[in-house]
Amino acid sequence: MTAIRPDQWDRAMTVRARASDGPVSVEVSNHGLSRGFDIVELHVNGQSIIPLREGEFATKEEAIAAGLKRGHAAIKADNIPLGY
């Protein structure tokens, strides 16, 4: 078994987080990145929206906020019907 030194924890641990706001849900992760977070899943009313870029956010909170903002922008731009 290989021990993980404290200076390796950030690289060794994968963090995933989910959040939703009304019809928009987002999942972010740092999996496979040396730093930062990606939006890995973005859904509006269950419809998948393709994330635009990779490794662009310094924190998971920034990534979640951006994902929710993009989801709400997709509703306005594409006139996606609200299912509630």
MIDREN-614588 format. One record per residue: residue in three letters; x, y, z of N, C-alpha, C in turn. Coordinates in pm, whole numbers, plus 50000, padded with zeros to 5 digits. Example, Ala and Ser with C-alpha at 12.3 -4.5 7.8 and 13.67 -1.06 7.14 Angstrom:
% residues 2
ALA513194943150780512304955050780513204967050780
SER512854977550708513674989450714512905000350787
***
This chain:
% residues 84
MET500844988250000500005000050000500895012450000
THR500575021949917501335034249907500715044849997
ALA501545050850079501065061550167500975074550088
ILE499995082650123499835095650059500335106250156
ARG501325113850111501855124750193500875136450188
PRO500855144850294499935156150295500055165150172
ASP501245166850116501395175550000500815169149873
GLN500405156449879499805149549765498285148549775
TRP497705152249885496275150249905495435156849797
ASP495745169149762494935176249663494945169049529
ARG496075163049492496155156149364495525142349370
ALA495495136349488495035122549500493535121549523
MET492925131749576491515130949612490635136949503
THR489625129549465488645134649370487465140049448
VAL487075152149416485935158449481484855160449375
ARG483635155949408482485158149322481435165249406
ALA480725174549345479675181649416478505183949321
ARG477295183849377476085186249298475305197549361
ALA474595204849275473705215449323472585216949222
SER471465222449267470365225149176469665237949218
ASP469025244049119468265256249140467085255649045
GLY465915252149097464745250549011464985239448910
PRO464825242448781464965232248677466415229248638
VAL467365236448697468775235048659469515226848764
SER470275216848717471145209348808472535208448747
VAL473545208848833474925208848788475745199548876
GLU476715192848816477675184748890479065189048848
VAL479935191148947481315195348920482285185248982
SER483505184848928484515175548978485905180848947
ASN486865176149026488275179148998488995166748948
HIS488265156348913488855143648869489755145648747
GLY490985140948758491915141448646492575154948624
LEU492315164448711492895177748696493995179848799
SER495025187048762496065190248859495605201248953
ARG494685209548907494075219748992492775224448928
GLY491915230149009490655235448959489555225048945
PHE488415229748896487225221448882486615223148744
ASP485945212648699485195212548574483715210948603
ILE482895216048513481485212548512481405199648434
VAL481005188748499480975175848430479575172148383
GLU478545177348447477175175048403476365187548427
LEU475525190848330474645202448340473315198448277
HIS472235199448354470915195448305469905206548329
VAL469005208248232467865217148246466625208648220
ASN465765207448321464585198748311464945184848264
GLY466055179548309466485166248271467175165348136
GLN467175176248061467845176547930469305180347952
SER470215172347899471645174747917472115186447832
ILE472885195347894473525206547826475015203547827
ILE475705205147716477125201747707477955212647775
PRO478815208747873479735218547933480675224147827
LEU481065236647841481815243447735483325241847742
ARG483915242747860485375242447873485785233347986
GLU487085230647995487595221748099488575229048190
GLY488565225648318489525230748414489545245648430
GLU488385251748417488365266248413488085273148547
PHE487735265648650487335271748776488295268048888
ALA488665277748968489615275549077488985267949193
THR487705270149220487045263649333485755256849287
LYS485295247349368484045240549333482865250249343
GLU482925259849434481855269649447481725278149320
GLU482865282249263482845289849138482265281449025
ALA482645268749019482165259848913480655257648925
ILE480165255649047478735253749068477965266249028
ALA478425277849074477735290449041477695292548890
ALA478795289848821478845291648676477925281648606
GLY477875269348655476995259348595475535263148608
LEU475145267848725473755272148745473435284148656
LYS474375293448645474185305148559474025301048413
ARG474865291648367474775286848228473455279748203
GLY473005272148301471725265148285470565274748272
HIS470535285148356469465295048348469575303148219
ALA470785305648171470965312648043470445304047928
ALA470625290847937470125281747833468605282047827
ILE467975283347943466505284247945466055296647870
LYS466695307847895466315320347829466645320147680
ALA467835315447644468285315847505467535305947416
ASP467315293947467466705283447385465225281747412
ASN464705289747502463295288947538462915274747580
ILE463755268547662463475255047713462275256047806
PRO461225248347781460025249447866460305244848009
LEU459785252048102459925248348243458925237448274
GLY459395226948339458545215448364457895215248501
TYR457685226748561457045226848692456035237748703
***
